[in-house]
Protein backbone atom coordinates (compact mmCIF):
# COMPACT_ATOMS: atom_id res chain seq x y z
CA UNK A 1 0.00 0.00 0.00
CA UNK A 2 1.34 3.42 -0.93
CA UNK A 3 0.85 6.44 1.26
CA UNK A 4 0.04 9.68 -0.47
CA UNK A 5 1.89 12.76 0.73
CA UNK A 6 -0.17 15.43 2.40
CA UNK A 7 0.48 19.02 1.51
CA UNK A 8 -0.54 21.69 3.99
CA UNK A 9 -1.59 24.96 2.46
CA UNK A 10 -1.88 27.96 4.71
CA UNK A 11 -4.29 30.72 3.91
CA UNK A 12 -2.75 34.10 3.32
CA UNK A 13 -3.59 36.88 5.71
CA UNK A 14 -5.91 39.54 4.45
CA UNK A 15 -4.21 42.53 2.98
CA UNK A 16 -4.81 45.72 4.94
CA UNK A 17 -4.97 48.76 2.70
CA UNK A 18 -3.92 52.06 4.23
CA UNK A 19 -6.02 55.15 3.85
CA UNK A 20 -3.30 56.68 1.66
CA UNK A 21 -3.41 53.67 -0.69
CA UNK A 22 -7.19 53.90 -0.96
CA UNK A 23 -7.00 57.66 -1.56
CA UNK A 24 -4.53 57.02 -4.38
CA UNK A 25 -6.44 54.17 -6.05
CA UNK A 26 -9.98 55.55 -5.93
CA UNK A 27 -9.26 58.81 -7.82
CA UNK A 28 -7.15 56.86 -10.33
CA UNK A 29 -10.22 54.73 -11.10
CA UNK A 30 -12.26 57.86 -11.94
CA UNK A 31 -9.79 59.15 -14.55
CA UNK A 32 -11.28 59.50 -18.05
CA UNK A 33 -10.51 56.56 -20.29
CA UNK A 34 -9.26 54.40 -17.40
CA UNK A 35 -10.77 51.01 -16.64
CA UNK A 36 -11.56 50.42 -12.98
CA UNK A 37 -10.73 46.75 -13.52
CA UNK A 38 -7.26 47.67 -14.82
CA UNK A 39 -6.57 49.90 -11.81
CA UNK A 40 -7.63 47.10 -9.46
CA UNK A 41 -5.61 44.47 -11.32
CA UNK A 42 -2.43 46.56 -11.29
CA UNK A 43 -2.81 47.07 -7.53
CA UNK A 44 -3.46 43.38 -6.87
CA UNK A 45 -6.94 44.19 -5.64
CA UNK A 46 -10.28 42.58 -6.44
CA UNK A 47 -12.35 44.94 -8.58
CA UNK A 48 -15.41 44.61 -6.30
CA UNK A 49 -13.36 45.99 -3.41
CA UNK A 50 -12.37 49.04 -5.45
CA UNK A 51 -16.00 49.64 -6.42
CA UNK A 52 -16.92 49.41 -2.73
CA UNK A 53 -14.31 52.04 -1.83
CA UNK A 54 -15.63 54.28 -4.62
CA UNK A 55 -19.18 53.94 -3.29
CA UNK A 56 -18.10 54.72 0.27
CA UNK A 57 -16.15 57.77 -0.90
CA UNK A 58 -19.14 59.13 -2.80
CA UNK A 59 -21.38 58.63 0.24
CA UNK A 60 -18.83 60.31 2.51
CA UNK A 61 -18.32 63.41 0.40
CA UNK A 62 -22.01 63.71 -0.39
CA UNK A 63 -21.65 63.47 -4.14
CA UNK A 64 -24.74 64.92 -5.79
CA UNK A 65 -27.12 62.50 -7.41
CA UNK A 66 -28.01 63.20 -11.02
CA UNK A 67 -31.21 65.15 -11.45
CA UNK A 68 -33.59 65.25 -14.36
CA UNK A 69 -33.41 68.39 -16.46
CA UNK A 70 -36.69 69.87 -17.65
CA UNK A 71 -37.14 69.90 -21.42
CA UNK A 72 -39.40 72.28 -23.28
CA UNK A 73 -40.58 71.29 -26.75
CA UNK A 74 -41.73 74.16 -28.92
CA UNK A 75 -43.34 73.78 -32.33
CA UNK A 76 -41.48 75.28 -35.26
CA UNK A 77 -43.07 76.36 -38.50
CA UNK A 78 -40.05 75.20 -40.55
CA UNK A 79 -40.58 71.52 -39.72
CA UNK A 80 -41.15 69.30 -42.73
CA UNK A 81 -42.20 65.65 -42.59
CA UNK A 82 -39.98 64.64 -45.57
Secondary structure, 3 states (H helix, E strand, C coil): CCCCCCCCCCCCCCCCCCHHHHHHHHHHHCCCCCCHHHHHHHHCCCHHHHHHHHHHHHHHHCCCCCCCCCCCCCCCCCCCCC
